[in-house]
Amino acid sequence: MSPGDFNGDGKSDVLARDSGGSLWLYPGNGHGGWLARVKVGSGWNGFTALV
């Protein structure tokens, strides 16, 4: 698993939070693009930064 690989497939991914507090995983496709986002959490609207 590499840094930024949140789903363990060996490709870089992105985590993002929307204004409603939902946390989304945008899996990388290994070619500079993204696969369909996946909701991985909720209640994150109390945080000002995700590191």
N, CA, C and O atoms as a GROMACS GRO file, in nm:
protein
  204
    1MET      N    1   0.085  -0.118   0.000
    1MET     CA    2   0.000   0.000   0.000
    1MET      C    3   0.089   0.124   0.000
    1MET      O    4   0.185   0.131   0.077
    2SER      N    5   0.059   0.220  -0.084
    2SER     CA    6   0.138   0.342  -0.093
    2SER      C    7   0.064   0.458  -0.027
    2SER      O    8  -0.057   0.450  -0.006
    3PRO      N    9   0.137   0.568   0.006
    3PRO     CA   10   0.068   0.684   0.062
    3PRO      C   11  -0.040   0.734  -0.033
    3PRO      O   12  -0.017   0.744  -0.154
    4GLY      N   13  -0.156   0.764   0.018
    4GLY     CA   14  -0.267   0.809  -0.064
    4GLY      C   15  -0.348   0.696  -0.126
    4GLY      O   16  -0.443   0.720  -0.200
    5ASP      N   17  -0.310   0.573  -0.095
    5ASP     CA   18  -0.385   0.456  -0.143
    5ASP      C   19  -0.474   0.408  -0.030
    5ASP      O   20  -0.433   0.326   0.053
    6PHE      N   21  -0.596   0.459  -0.027
    6PHE     CA   22  -0.686   0.431   0.085
    6PHE      C   23  -0.762   0.299   0.071
    6PHE      O   24  -0.814   0.248   0.170
    7ASN      N   25  -0.770   0.244  -0.049
    7ASN     CA   26  -0.846   0.121  -0.067
    7ASN      C   27  -0.758  -0.001  -0.094
    7ASN      O   28  -0.809  -0.110  -0.118
    8GLY      N   29  -0.625   0.017  -0.090
    8GLY     CA   30  -0.533  -0.096  -0.100
    8GLY      C   31  -0.512  -0.155  -0.238
    8GLY      O   32  -0.463  -0.267  -0.251
    9ASP      N   33  -0.549  -0.081  -0.345
    9ASP     CA   34  -0.532  -0.135  -0.480
    9ASP      C   35  -0.402  -0.092  -0.547
    9ASP      O   36  -0.378  -0.126  -0.663
   10GLY      N   37  -0.317  -0.018  -0.475
   10GLY     CA   38  -0.189   0.026  -0.531
   10GLY      C   39  -0.196   0.153  -0.612
   10GLY      O   40  -0.095   0.193  -0.671
   11LYS      N   41  -0.312   0.218  -0.619
   11LYS     CA   42  -0.329   0.342  -0.696
   11LYS      C   43  -0.362   0.456  -0.600
   11LYS      O   44  -0.427   0.434  -0.498
   12SER      N   45  -0.318   0.576  -0.634
   12SER     CA   46  -0.345   0.693  -0.549
   12SER      C   47  -0.492   0.729  -0.551
   12SER      O   48  -0.556   0.729  -0.656
   13ASP      N   49  -0.545   0.761  -0.434
   13ASP     CA   50  -0.686   0.797  -0.417
   13ASP      C   51  -0.695   0.934  -0.350
   13ASP      O   52  -0.594   0.989  -0.304
   14VAL      N   53  -0.815   0.989  -0.345
   14VAL     CA   54  -0.840   1.116  -0.278
   14VAL      C   55  -0.959   1.098  -0.183
   14VAL      O   56  -1.059   1.034  -0.218
   15LEU      N   57  -0.947   1.154  -0.063
   15LEU     CA   58  -1.060   1.163   0.030
   15LEU      C   59  -1.106   1.308   0.032
   15LEU      O   60  -1.023   1.399   0.034
   16ALA      N   61  -1.236   1.330   0.030
   16ALA     CA   62  -1.291   1.465   0.032
   16ALA      C   63  -1.418   1.467   0.116
   16ALA      O   64  -1.490   1.368   0.124
   17ARG      N   65  -1.442   1.582   0.179
   17ARG     CA   66  -1.563   1.601   0.260
   17ARG      C   67  -1.652   1.703   0.192
   17ARG      O   68  -1.605   1.806   0.144
   18ASP      N   69  -1.783   1.675   0.188
   18ASP     CA   70  -1.875   1.774   0.132
   18ASP      C   71  -1.931   1.862   0.244
   18ASP      O   72  -1.903   1.838   0.361
   19SER      N   73  -2.009   1.963   0.208
   19SER     CA   74  -2.060   2.060   0.306
   19SER      C   75  -2.157   1.997   0.405
   19SER      O   76  -2.179   2.053   0.513
   20GLY      N   77  -2.214   1.883   0.372
   20GLY     CA   78  -2.305   1.814   0.463
   20GLY      C   79  -2.233   1.724   0.563
   20GLY      O   80  -2.297   1.666   0.651
   21GLY      N   81  -2.101   1.712   0.551
   21GLY     CA   82  -2.023   1.631   0.643
   21GLY      C   83  -1.998   1.489   0.598
   21GLY      O   84  -1.944   1.409   0.675
   22SER      N   85  -2.037   1.455   0.476
   22SER     CA   86  -2.010   1.321   0.424
   22SER      C   87  -1.866   1.312   0.374
   22SER      O   88  -1.815   1.406   0.313
   23LEU      N   89  -1.801   1.200   0.401
   23LEU     CA   90  -1.664   1.176   0.357
   23LEU      C   91  -1.669   1.082   0.238
   23LEU      O   92  -1.732   0.977   0.243
   24TRP      N   93  -1.602   1.122   0.129
   24TRP     CA   94  -1.606   1.047   0.003
   24TRP      C   95  -1.467   1.002  -0.037
   24TRP      O   96  -1.370   1.075  -0.022
   25LEU      N   97  -1.459   0.881  -0.087
   25LEU     CA   98  -1.336   0.827  -0.145
   25LEU      C   99  -1.350   0.835  -0.296
   25LEU      O  100  -1.446   0.783  -0.354
   26TYR      N  101  -1.253   0.900  -0.360
   26TYR     CA  102  -1.244   0.903  -0.506
   26TYR      C  103  -1.128   0.812  -0.544
   26TYR      O  104  -1.013   0.855  -0.539
   27PRO      N  105  -1.156   0.687  -0.583
   27PRO     CA  106  -1.048   0.594  -0.616
   27PRO      C  107  -0.980   0.634  -0.747
   27PRO      O  108  -1.046   0.668  -0.845
   28GLY      N  109  -0.847   0.628  -0.746
   28GLY     CA  110  -0.772   0.653  -0.868
   28GLY      C  111  -0.782   0.535  -0.963
   28GLY      O  112  -0.791   0.420  -0.920
   29ASN      N  113  -0.780   0.564  -1.093
   29ASN     CA  114  -0.790   0.456  -1.191
   29ASN      C  115  -0.652   0.411  -1.242
   29ASN      O  116  -0.644   0.322  -1.327
   30GLY      N  117  -0.544   0.473  -1.190
   30GLY     CA  118  -0.410   0.436  -1.233
   30GLY      C  119  -0.365   0.500  -1.362
   30GLY      O  120  -0.254   0.475  -1.409
   31HIS      N  121  -0.451   0.585  -1.422
   31HIS     CA  122  -0.419   0.651  -1.548
   31HIS      C  123  -0.441   0.802  -1.539
   31HIS      O  124  -0.460   0.868  -1.640
   32GLY      N  125  -0.438   0.855  -1.416
   32GLY     CA  126  -0.456   0.999  -1.396
   32GLY      C  127  -0.600   1.042  -1.381
   32GLY      O  128  -0.628   1.162  -1.376
   33GLY      N  129  -0.692   0.948  -1.374
   33GLY     CA  130  -0.834   0.981  -1.359
   33GLY      C  131  -0.891   0.914  -1.235
   33GLY      O  132  -0.818   0.859  -1.152
   34TRP      N  133  -1.022   0.920  -1.223
   34TRP     CA  134  -1.090   0.872  -1.104
   34TRP      C  135  -1.204   0.778  -1.141
   34TRP      O  136  -1.268   0.792  -1.246
   35LEU      N  137  -1.228   0.683  -1.054
   35LEU     CA  138  -1.344   0.596  -1.065
   35LEU      C  139  -1.459   0.662  -0.989
   35LEU      O  140  -1.441   0.769  -0.931
   36ALA      N  141  -1.576   0.600  -0.990
   36ALA     CA  142  -1.693   0.655  -0.921
   36ALA      C  143  -1.664   0.670  -0.772
   36ALA      O  144  -1.603   0.582  -0.711
   37ARG      N  145  -1.707   0.781  -0.714
   37ARG     CA  146  -1.684   0.805  -0.572
   37ARG      C  147  -1.764   0.707  -0.486
   37ARG      O  148  -1.868   0.655  -0.528
   38VAL      N  149  -1.712   0.684  -0.364
   38VAL     CA  150  -1.775   0.592  -0.269
   38VAL      C  151  -1.786   0.664  -0.136
   38VAL      O  152  -1.687   0.717  -0.086
   39LYS      N  153  -1.906   0.667  -0.077
   39LYS     CA  154  -1.923   0.729   0.055
   39LYS      C  155  -1.862   0.639   0.161
   39LYS      O  156  -1.897   0.521   0.170
   40VAL      N  157  -1.770   0.695   0.240
   40VAL     CA  158  -1.700   0.615   0.341
   40VAL      C  159  -1.725   0.663   0.483
   40VAL      O  160  -1.672   0.605   0.577
   41GLY      N  161  -1.804   0.769   0.500
   41GLY     CA  162  -1.832   0.816   0.635
   41GLY      C  163  -1.926   0.934   0.635
   41GLY      O  164  -1.958   0.990   0.530
   42SER      N  165  -1.972   0.970   0.753
   42SER     CA  166  -2.057   1.087   0.770
   42SER      C  167  -2.026   1.150   0.905
   42SER      O  168  -1.956   1.090   0.987
   43GLY      N  169  -2.076   1.270   0.928
   43GLY     CA  170  -2.052   1.340   1.053
   43GLY      C  171  -1.918   1.412   1.059
   43GLY      O  172  -1.872   1.446   1.168
   44TRP      N  173  -1.855   1.434   0.946
   44TRP     CA  174  -1.724   1.498   0.941
   44TRP      C  175  -1.733   1.651   0.930
   44TRP      O  176  -1.630   1.716   0.914
   45ASN      N  177  -1.853   1.709   0.938
   45ASN     CA  178  -1.868   1.853   0.921
   45ASN      C  179  -1.815   1.933   1.040
   45ASN      O  180  -1.805   2.055   1.030
   46GLY      N  181  -1.780   1.870   1.151
   46GLY     CA  182  -1.722   1.939   1.266
   46GLY      C  183  -1.574   1.964   1.253
   46GLY      O  184  -1.514   2.031   1.337
   47PHE      N  185  -1.513   1.911   1.147
   47PHE     CA  186  -1.369   1.924   1.127
   47PHE      C  187  -1.339   2.034   1.026
   47PHE      O  188  -1.412   2.052   0.929
   48THR      N  189  -1.230   2.109   1.049
   48THR     CA  190  -1.191   2.216   0.957
   48THR      C  191  -1.083   2.170   0.860
   48THR      O  192  -1.058   2.238   0.760
   49ALA      N  193  -1.019   2.057   0.886
   49ALA     CA  194  -0.914   2.007   0.797
   49ALA      C  195  -0.905   1.856   0.809
   49ALA      O  196  -0.927   1.800   0.917
   50LEU      N  197  -0.874   1.790   0.699
   50LEU     CA  198  -0.848   1.647   0.696
   50LEU      C  199  -0.705   1.629   0.649
   50LEU      O  200  -0.669   1.675   0.541
   51VAL      N  201  -0.625   1.563   0.727
   51VAL     CA  202  -0.483   1.548   0.693
   51VAL      C  203  -0.448   1.401   0.679
   51VAL      O  204  -0.333   1.368   0.651
   0.00000   0.00000   0.00000
